[in-house]
Amino acid sequence: MDHVLEPESDSISTTSNAEAEKIQRNSLYLTFNAPQVDEYHRGIFLTHPPIPTIPDPRYSGTLFHASYASPDPSRPSLPPKWLLEQRVVKDVSTSQSLVLLYRIGTLDSTTTSIDAQFQAIRHVLETVPLGRENREQKVGPLKEGEGNSVLDGYDCVIWTRDAVAALAAAGLIVLEEGKSVETVMAESRAMAGPADARTMVGVDFGGFRVFN
């Protein structure tokens, strides 16, 4: 599940998707992409403010997600490792595998500049530990059963949860009163699809949904 790089399209298009119209600018969303093996791939998408060169800036943003770099057979001395990928997506509505955008926060331009907040978010996400050993040293042990044994006992689910917790701890997002990070993660996962994601491998979701 951690090889999925979507939202993938860099094309610019005018969408008629009613769900896409719900996307809010300057906002942080959890992303869920359709499962390829056993779970939904997850990441964090920060929508951009209006950009003159992009006709529909509502749909553009920067995607952050944990990706597993498999061993390179031609370079056996280089071990596999987890990486944080960051890339600009010009039109998230064109993604073919996106299932859910779940808003976890919106930036307030009346307090600090949007650019300053974006840089702060990027810094926090870059400091979230990657890989099981690194994560357990810095954050604490994982629960039994967490992580993908095929991917060195770690996965994008762990990174995304830790990222949301780090953003909340830094005051860059404010969770709804009474909600913990675990609650937010559980609620968003339940909205993405059935508990057994394997039943949805290869299934057409009929587009994505936006939850604000």
Kinemage of the C-alpha trace (Angstrom):
@kinemage 1
@onewidth
@group {chain A} dominant
@subgroup {mainchain}
@vectorlist {calphas} color= white
{ca met a 1} P 0.000 0.000 0.000
{ca asp a 2} L 2.901 2.364 0.503
{ca his a 3} L 3.980 2.585 -3.092
{ca val a 4} L 0.926 4.616 -4.142
{ca leu a 5} L 1.890 8.155 -5.101
{ca glu a 6} L -1.516 9.605 -5.873
{ca pro a 7} L -3.043 12.183 -6.043
{ca glu a 8} L -1.010 11.836 -9.179
{ca ser a 9} L -2.141 14.168 -11.927
{ca asp a 10} L -0.368 17.422 -12.671
{ca ser a 11} L -2.849 18.383 -15.335
{ca ile a 12} L -4.995 21.479 -15.020
{ca ser a 13} L -8.680 21.008 -15.695
{ca thr a 14} L -12.005 22.509 -14.789
{ca thr a 15} L -13.875 19.928 -12.787
{ca ser a 16} L -17.618 19.462 -12.524
{ca asn a 17} L -17.265 17.131 -9.551
{ca ala a 18} L -19.654 18.413 -6.885
{ca glu a 19} L -17.490 16.906 -4.151
{ca ala a 20} L -14.412 18.762 -5.420
{ca glu a 21} L -16.300 22.027 -5.018
{ca lys a 22} L -16.293 21.383 -1.267
{ca ile a 23} L -12.484 21.522 -1.052
{ca gln a 24} L -11.413 24.501 1.052
{ca arg a 25} L -8.324 26.591 0.356
{ca asn a 26} L -5.476 26.862 2.848
{ca ser a 27} L -6.651 23.653 4.508
{ca leu a 28} L -5.103 20.412 5.667
{ca tyr a 29} L -6.765 17.166 4.632
{ca leu a 30} L -6.098 13.541 5.388
{ca thr a 31} L -6.030 11.638 2.103
{ca phe a 32} L -7.181 8.064 1.585
{ca asn a 33} L -6.383 6.288 -1.667
{ca ala a 34} L -7.965 3.028 -2.803
{ca pro a 35} L -6.251 -0.075 -1.429
{ca gln a 36} L -3.949 -1.998 -3.739
{ca val a 37} L -3.234 -4.873 -1.365
{ca asp a 38} L -4.574 -4.639 2.173
{ca glu a 39} L -5.188 -1.039 3.257
{ca tyr a 40} L -5.883 2.495 2.090
{ca his a 41} L -2.782 4.526 1.408
{ca arg a 42} L -2.806 7.685 3.539
{ca gly a 43} L -1.162 11.060 3.475
{ca ile a 44} L -1.694 14.742 4.203
{ca phe a 45} L -2.718 17.275 1.572
{ca leu a 46} L -2.330 21.029 2.125
{ca thr a 47} L -4.443 23.038 -0.310
{ca his a 48} L -2.900 26.171 -1.778
{ca pro a 49} L -4.122 29.768 -1.613
{ca pro a 50} L -5.111 31.428 -4.917
{ca ile a 51} L -2.286 31.194 -7.469
{ca pro a 52} L -2.487 33.403 -10.603
{ca thr a 53} L -0.920 30.745 -12.845
{ca ile a 54} L -3.426 28.055 -11.861
{ca pro a 55} L -6.991 28.670 -13.115
{ca asp a 56} L -8.600 26.631 -10.359
{ca pro a 57} L -6.380 26.942 -7.269
{ca arg a 58} L -9.039 25.326 -5.087
{ca tyr a 59} L -7.847 21.930 -6.303
{ca ser a 60} L -4.085 22.500 -6.097
{ca gly a 61} L -1.893 21.768 -3.106
{ca thr a 62} L 1.084 19.917 -1.692
{ca leu a 63} L 0.907 16.234 -0.862
{ca phe a 64} L 2.982 14.806 1.991
{ca his a 65} L 3.168 11.053 2.504
{ca ala a 66} L 5.458 8.286 3.694
{ca ser a 67} L 6.800 6.098 0.912
{ca tyr a 68} L 8.805 2.888 1.109
{ca ala a 69} L 11.804 2.688 -1.207
{ca ser a 70} L 12.290 -0.982 -2.030
{ca pro a 71} L 15.775 -2.465 -2.350
{ca asp a 72} L 17.470 -1.792 -5.676
{ca pro a 73} L 18.706 -5.127 -7.091
{ca ser a 74} L 21.390 -3.301 -9.043
{ca arg a 75} L 22.691 -1.626 -5.868
{ca pro a 76} L 22.590 -4.289 -3.124
{ca ser a 77} L 24.657 -2.132 -0.771
{ca leu a 78} L 21.764 0.325 -0.433
{ca pro a 79} L 19.172 -0.915 2.083
{ca pro a 80} L 15.435 -0.242 1.718
{ca lys a 81} L 14.203 2.770 3.624
{ca trp a 82} L 11.242 5.000 4.361
{ca leu a 83} L 11.104 8.465 2.814
{ca leu a 84} L 8.869 11.497 3.160
{ca glu a 85} L 7.625 12.526 -0.261
{ca gln a 86} L 6.451 16.082 -0.889
{ca arg a 87} L 5.093 17.216 -4.221
{ca val a 88} L 2.798 19.788 -5.731
{ca val a 89} L -0.465 18.520 -7.187
{ca lys a 90} L -2.089 20.984 -9.588
{ca asp a 91} L -5.523 19.340 -9.668
{ca val a 92} L -6.318 16.792 -6.995
{ca ser a 93} L -9.759 16.217 -8.530
{ca thr a 94} L -8.183 14.302 -11.430
{ca ser a 95} L -6.788 11.546 -9.201
{ca gln a 96} L -8.041 8.129 -10.236
{ca ser a 97} L -7.518 6.434 -6.866
{ca leu a 98} L -8.419 9.128 -4.324
{ca val a 99} L -11.279 7.949 -2.095
{ca leu a 100} L -11.560 10.547 0.680
{ca leu a 101} L -10.347 14.003 1.684
{ca tyr a 102} L -10.965 14.529 5.404
{ca arg a 103} L -10.297 18.057 6.665
{ca ile a 104} L -8.292 18.327 9.871
{ca gly a 105} L -7.638 22.077 9.865
{ca thr a 106} L -7.714 25.403 8.013
{ca leu a 107} L -5.021 28.055 8.227
{ca asp a 108} L -5.993 31.440 9.689
{ca ser a 109} L -4.470 34.299 7.692
{ca thr a 110} L -5.432 36.844 10.371
{ca thr a 111} L -2.849 35.488 12.839
{ca thr a 112} L 0.257 34.661 10.814
{ca ser a 113} L 0.966 34.753 7.098
{ca ile a 114} L -0.134 31.700 5.149
{ca asp a 115} L 3.407 31.256 3.864
{ca ala a 116} L 4.823 31.239 7.402
{ca gln a 117} L 2.255 28.664 8.465
{ca phe a 118} L 2.989 26.529 5.425
{ca gln a 119} L 6.693 26.548 6.247
{ca ala a 120} L 5.920 25.631 9.859
{ca ile a 121} L 3.738 22.723 8.716
{ca arg a 122} L 6.439 21.511 6.355
{ca his a 123} L 9.046 21.683 9.133
{ca val a 124} L 6.880 19.687 11.537
{ca leu a 125} L 6.093 17.019 8.939
{ca glu a 126} L 9.767 16.711 8.042
{ca thr a 127} L 10.592 15.974 11.686
{ca val a 128} L 8.061 13.129 12.084
{ca pro a 129} L 10.219 9.995 12.459
{ca leu a 130} L 10.126 7.460 9.622
{ca gly a 131} L 10.634 3.723 9.998
{ca arg a 132} L 9.722 1.491 12.920
{ca glu a 133} L 13.013 1.616 14.814
{ca asn a 134} L 13.370 5.370 14.438
{ca arg a 135} L 9.735 5.917 15.388
{ca glu a 136} L 9.913 3.762 18.515
{ca gln a 137} L 13.085 5.477 19.674
{ca lys a 138} L 11.567 8.953 19.380
{ca val a 139} L 7.834 8.490 19.963
{ca gly a 140} L 7.442 5.181 21.747
{ca pro a 141} L 6.653 1.531 21.043
{ca leu a 142} L 3.941 0.588 18.602
{ca lys a 143} L 1.036 -1.605 19.594
{ca glu a 144} L 1.060 -5.280 18.752
{ca gly a 145} L -0.054 -5.800 15.179
{ca glu a 146} L 0.773 -2.269 14.031
{ca gly a 147} L 2.941 -1.834 10.976
{ca asn a 148} L 3.401 -3.969 7.895
{ca ser a 149} L 5.845 -6.833 8.379
{ca val a 150} L 6.666 -6.764 4.671
{ca leu a 151} L 7.662 -3.105 4.962
{ca asp a 152} L 10.033 -3.401 7.922
{ca gly a 153} L 7.214 -3.261 10.466
{ca tyr a 154} L 6.091 0.241 9.556
{ca asp a 155} L 3.504 1.854 7.233
{ca cys a 156} L 1.922 5.086 6.045
{ca val a 157} L -0.876 4.726 8.608
{ca ile a 158} L 1.599 5.112 11.474
{ca trp a 159} L 3.319 8.086 9.843
{ca thr a 160} L 0.038 9.886 9.148
{ca arg a 161} L -1.205 9.411 12.712
{ca asp a 162} L 2.082 10.655 14.129
{ca ala a 163} L 2.000 13.597 11.707
{ca val a 164} L -1.475 14.664 12.850
{ca ala a 165} L -0.374 14.377 16.485
{ca ala a 166} L 2.730 16.478 15.777
{ca leu a 167} L 0.714 19.176 13.991
{ca ala a 168} L -1.735 19.320 16.900
{ca ala a 169} L 1.075 19.483 19.467
{ca ala a 170} L 2.622 22.383 17.541
{ca gly a 171} L -0.694 24.254 17.525
{ca leu a 172} L -0.895 24.161 13.725
{ca ile a 173} L -4.229 22.347 13.812
{ca val a 174} L -6.894 22.336 16.512
{ca leu a 175} L -8.914 19.156 16.862
{ca glu a 176} L -12.601 19.413 17.635
{ca glu a 177} L -13.366 19.584 21.351
{ca gly a 178} L -13.389 16.146 22.884
{ca lys a 179} L -11.658 14.478 19.941
{ca ser a 180} L -8.274 12.833 20.202
{ca val a 181} L -5.928 12.044 17.349
{ca glu a 182} L -6.982 8.394 17.631
{ca thr a 183} L -10.633 9.403 17.325
{ca val a 184} L -9.967 11.504 14.226
{ca met a 185} L -8.002 8.695 12.617
{ca ala a 186} L -10.694 6.122 13.418
{ca glu a 187} L -13.539 8.327 12.171
{ca ser a 188} L -11.806 9.173 8.929
{ca arg a 189} L -10.867 5.539 8.318
{ca ala a 190} L -14.473 4.448 8.864
{ca met a 191} L -15.611 6.999 6.272
{ca ala a 192} L -13.114 5.721 3.710
{ca gly a 193} L -14.683 2.289 3.376
{ca pro a 194} L -15.234 -1.199 4.848
{ca ala a 195} L -13.093 -2.328 7.763
{ca asp a 196} L -11.596 -5.074 5.611
{ca ala a 197} L -10.010 -2.989 2.870
{ca arg a 198} L -9.042 -6.119 0.958
{ca thr a 199} L -12.659 -6.446 -0.136
{ca met a 200} L -12.289 -3.123 -1.960
{ca val a 201} L -9.145 -3.914 -3.948
{ca gly a 202} L -9.930 -3.286 -7.605
{ca val a 203} L -13.399 -1.899 -6.820
{ca asp a 204} L -14.536 1.330 -8.484
{ca phe a 205} L -15.347 3.786 -5.686
{ca gly a 206} L -17.080 6.096 -8.133
{ca gly a 207} L -14.908 9.074 -7.273
{ca phe a 208} L -13.823 10.682 -4.026
{ca arg a 209} L -15.677 12.357 -1.172
{ca val a 210} L -14.783 15.484 0.798
{ca phe a 211} L -15.519 15.782 4.502
{ca asn a 212} L -15.205 19.211 6.091
